[in-house]
Amino acid sequence: MVCFLQNAFEAQFLVNQLQLYYGGGDKERTALLEKFHHSPGQFKHMELVEHLEKLDLSVLSNKSDKEQQ
């Protein structure tokens, strides 16, 4: 088995990215995930990159602030 992760920090970072991206319940993101699993030949990784570039992380900081209050 080939493992591309160098350490536990990288593994945790990857998990965090997955949670940030797919945790919001966005239908387009979910469709990309389903395409990846069910129709991998049609999956285009650049679509995923485009969605990641548009990800608004400020929403997370606002949510975190509210949870701390």
VEXBA-394628 format. One line per field, with one value per residue (C-alpha): residue number from 1; y, z, x. Coordinates in Angstrom, 2 decimals, m for minus. Example, Ala and Ser with C-alpha at 12.3 -4.5 7.8 and 13.67 -1.06 7.14 Angstrom:
REM residues 2
nr c(1 2) .
py c(m4.50 m1.06) .
pz c(7.80 7.14) .
px c(12.30 13.67) .
//
This chain:
REM residues 69
nr c(1 2 3 4 5 6 7 8 9 10 11 12 13 14 15 16 17 18 19 20 21 22 23 24 25 26 27 28 29 30 31 32 33 34 35 36 37 38 39 40 41 42 43 44 45 46 47 48 49 50 51 52 53 54 55 56 57 58 59 60 61 62 63 64 65 66 67 68 69) .
py c(0.00 3.44 6.16 9.79 11.24 12.05 12.25 12.53 16.32 15.91 13.27 15.54 18.46 16.34 15.28 18.91 19.95 17.25 18.32 21.99 21.24 18.59 19.49 22.36 20.29 22.16 20.27 21.02 19.73 16.64 16.05 16.21 13.66 11.34 11.72 10.83 7.65 6.51 7.85 8.41 8.65 11.77 13.39 16.41 17.41 21.03 21.38 20.49 22.96 25.72 25.04 25.01 28.36 29.84 28.45 31.25 30.50 33.68 31.85 29.42 32.15 33.77 30.41 29.79 33.21 32.48 29.08 30.64 33.10) .
pz c(0.00 m0.95 1.64 0.64 4.13 5.91 9.46 11.71 11.23 7.49 8.07 10.50 8.08 5.33 7.59 8.59 4.94 4.17 7.10 6.10 2.53 2.83 6.26 5.02 3.11 m0.18 m2.99 m5.60 m3.34 m2.49 m6.22 m6.79 m4.03 m5.49 m8.97 m7.57 m5.96 m8.49 m11.81 m11.37 m15.13 m15.23 m12.16 m12.95 m10.13 m11.31 m10.47 m6.91 m6.93 m8.16 m5.32 m2.76 m4.02 m3.46 0.06 2.49 5.74 7.41 8.07 10.25 12.35 12.93 13.93 16.31 17.93 18.58 20.10 22.57 23.88) .
px c(0.00 1.30 0.78 1.20 0.69 3.91 2.62 m0.42 m0.51 m1.07 m3.73 m5.58 m5.29 m6.85 m9.72 m10.32 m10.43 m12.98 m15.15 m14.98 m15.83 m18.54 m19.94 m22.08 m24.61 m24.05 m25.80 m23.12 m20.36 m22.36 m22.92 m19.15 m18.59 m21.22 m19.73 m16.29 m17.63 m20.22 m18.87 m15.15 m14.59 m16.76 m15.17 m13.00 m10.70 m10.58 m14.28 m13.37 m10.47 m12.81 m15.23 m12.42 m11.17 m14.64 m14.96 m15.83 m14.02 m15.29 m18.55 m16.64 m15.06 m18.47 m19.93 m17.02 m17.51 m21.19 m20.40 m17.98 m20.59) .
//
